[in-house]
Amino acid sequence: MKVAAKNSATRGQTALIRLWYGPMAANITASSLKNAPFTELVRATRDVVFFDYRGMGRSEPDTKCVVAPATGSTIKARLRSVLVQSRECRRQIEARGTDLDALNAATSSQDVRDIARAMNYSSYEVWGASYGSFPALDLIGRHPAGLRAAVVGVAIPPDSRNREQVSTFARGLAAMQRECNREPSCRARFPEMAASLGRAMQRLGRERLMGRSRRLTPVDLYQALLGMAAFAPDPGSLTFVPLAIETAEKGDAALVARWIDATKGDDFGIPDMANPDVAAQTTLYCSALGNRPTKPDYEAAARRYPYLALAATPTDAMDRLCNSWKISGPPRNLWRPVKSDIPVLFYSAALDTAVTNSDTVAAARLLPRSTIITVPGVGHSFSDGCLVQVEAAFLANPYGVLDRSCTANMKPIRFALHGFEAYAAEVAAH
């Protein structure tokens, strides 16, 4: 999908090619980004091009399959059910002759180059964040003809040492605790969020809290908090994380059950194969990263962060899924450190529980023309008017001095001290 430049002199000459955040999100052509303030700013002088990753949305190949929903009332039973789904879905895709090895970050990078060439753009920039940073960084390293600059948000470098999200969640929660401690009222109310979460995990392991279809587990609480802190459609959800932990530890059981059940996400972080986009998502996840998490990684995270040990259960779930999915993956040289002299604007989120700020620093270390902006008081998914202005200014003149003065006025987060019941009720209603 193309949003044409307002300036007729540059229309069709140059473009920003916008990658979607990640394979776990809706397809780009169904998103509202085409009408977003950033798009309106950038299209003053260039086209803005959106495309779906292969196998998602309107892009080929067809990776949809028809399977029964996952069943089972225990973790082991549901994992067995998901793996049965996986094998059946894989069988259907193989029967159609679809090559799933063609779905990975390397081919997404190639798609950007092919789009730029097919649409005859003399120059272009690329924008990618979260998973989208992976093909974006591959492009930066290749530096194809015409690529002028890049914006990369909440980066995942191909040689990242952060192999699983339990540890990144722990680091994000520690950052939230530091922010909370700056405010006396917050520090007094939530003095030890990690310890409180550990007790809440134990509560769910001990009490039989029931959701609509099954018993809720500590993994469900972890997934609910991760979604709330990192992936919620409303960035304001992050402000309720300390209250959610407190409520999960000692709040009304019925309220806790309703909230977790409404926000818990997928079992073990593995999407239900009954979802039509999940086959493509699973392929991208299992093939895109040379350092995808394994059982030893989750076991190490459980030892490092004992209060989250129950969140890493079962530790072999992703191994078993990816092994059953039978993906060979992209060439290993995709996972090399990225080197380039093109200008790159990086941004990271100070309270990110999905990607660490150290990853952004690692991604930029061999890029001498890179700039990093850390946005205070926000998690993995956020929208900031100042950052929109900075990104647009960078794209207008990537070799110039970047005016980032508005970042000085960015405010730290203020965590909510009350109102969780209303928040949880609204989440459950939707």
QUITADA-V598234 format. One record per residue. PSI is psi in whole degrees, 0 to 359 (none if undefined). Layout:
PSI + PSI
This chain:
133 + 133 + 113 + 149 + 146 + 329 + 113 + 335 + 331 + 354 + 129 + 358 + 321 + 157 + 155 + 122 + 117 + 118 + 148 + 163 + 307 + 165 + 350 + 5 + 172 + 160 + 155 + 324 + 347 + 1 + 171 + 7 + 334 + 338 + 11 + 156 + 321 + 316 + 317 + 320 + 312 + 323 + 3 + 328 + 357 + 156 + 154 + 124 + 128 + 145 + 154 + 143 + 154 + 137 + 1 + 154 + 237 + 4 + 146 + 162 + 172 + 114 + 12 + 148 + 164 + 112 + 161 + 149 + 154 + 143 + 174 + 144 + 353 + 165 + 313 + 318 + 319 + 325 + 317 + 319 + 317 + 321 + 325 + 315 + 312 + 313 + 320 + 318 + 316 + 321 + 316 + 319 + 318 + 322 + 332 + 353 + 18 + 132 + 100 + 344 + 350 + 2 + 104 + 177 + 328 + 319 + 331 + 320 + 316 + 323 + 321 + 314 + 319 + 321 + 314 + 319 + 316 + 329 + 7 + 39 + 128 + 331 + 157 + 161 + 164 + 144 + 124 + 141 + 155 + 233 + 324 + 342 + 336 + 307 + 328 + 316 + 327 + 318 + 315 + 317 + 325 + 332 + 61 + 159 + 132 + 337 + 118 + 323 + 172 + 147 + 126 + 120 + 153 + 68 + 148 + 96 + 149 + 336 + 29 + 142 + 355 + 99 + 347 + 159 + 350 + 314 + 320 + 325 + 316 + 318 + 321 + 320 + 323 + 322 + 321 + 320 + 319 + 320 + 317 + 320 + 344 + 337 + 118 + 320 + 322 + 316 + 321 + 324 + 322 + 69 + 333 + 80 + 320 + 313 + 320 + 319 + 322 + 317 + 325 + 320 + 315 + 324 + 315 + 332 + 335 + 316 + 150 + 74 + 129 + 136 + 194 + 329 + 348 + 171 + 140 + 146 + 168 + 327 + 323 + 319 + 316 + 313 + 322 + 316 + 321 + 315 + 319 + 319 + 329 + 323 + 6 + 140 + 328 + 110 + 338 + 346 + 330 + 327 + 341 + 1 + 311 + 320 + 323 + 318 + 315 + 315 + 319 + 330 + 315 + 15 + 181 + 127 + 321 + 319 + 315 + 315 + 316 + 317 + 311 + 317 + 326 + 339 + 7 + 344 + 208 + 155 + 129 + 16 + 8 + 117 + 149 + 126 + 351 + 343 + 129 + 338 + 357 + 328 + 316 + 320 + 315 + 319 + 313 + 319 + 314 + 339 + 337 + 327 + 126 + 344 + 41 + 151 + 145 + 174 + 314 + 328 + 315 + 324 + 320 + 320 + 321 + 324 + 323 + 324 + 80 + 328 + 344 + 10 + 321 + 342 + 342 + 13 + 135 + 141 + 342 + 11 + 312 + 324 + 312 + 321 + 308 + 326 + 322 + 338 + 340 + 59 + 130 + 331 + 173 + 173 + 145 + 336 + 354 + 338 + 16 + 157 + 146 + 126 + 137 + 159 + 11 + 153 + 134 + 130 + 117 + 146 + 147 + 162 + 126 + 330 + 32 + 129 + 0 + 326 + 136 + 154 + 334 + 332 + 321 + 317 + 318 + 321 + 328 + 354 + 335 + 22 + 90 + 339 + 35 + 152 + 136 + 129 + 122 + 122 + 119 + 153 + 19 + 157 + 200 + 320 + 122 + 166 + 127 + 124 + 323 + 314 + 324 + 315 + 318 + 316 + 315 + 320 + 320 + 314 + 329 + 327 + 77 + 342 + 358 + 182 + 123 + 125 + 105 + 25 + 329 + 339 + 338 + 339 + 2 + 135 + 146 + 165 + 150 + 110 + 144 + 140 + 353 + 169 + 8 + 325 + 315 + 319 + 312 + 322 + 320 + 319 + 315 + 328 + 337 + none
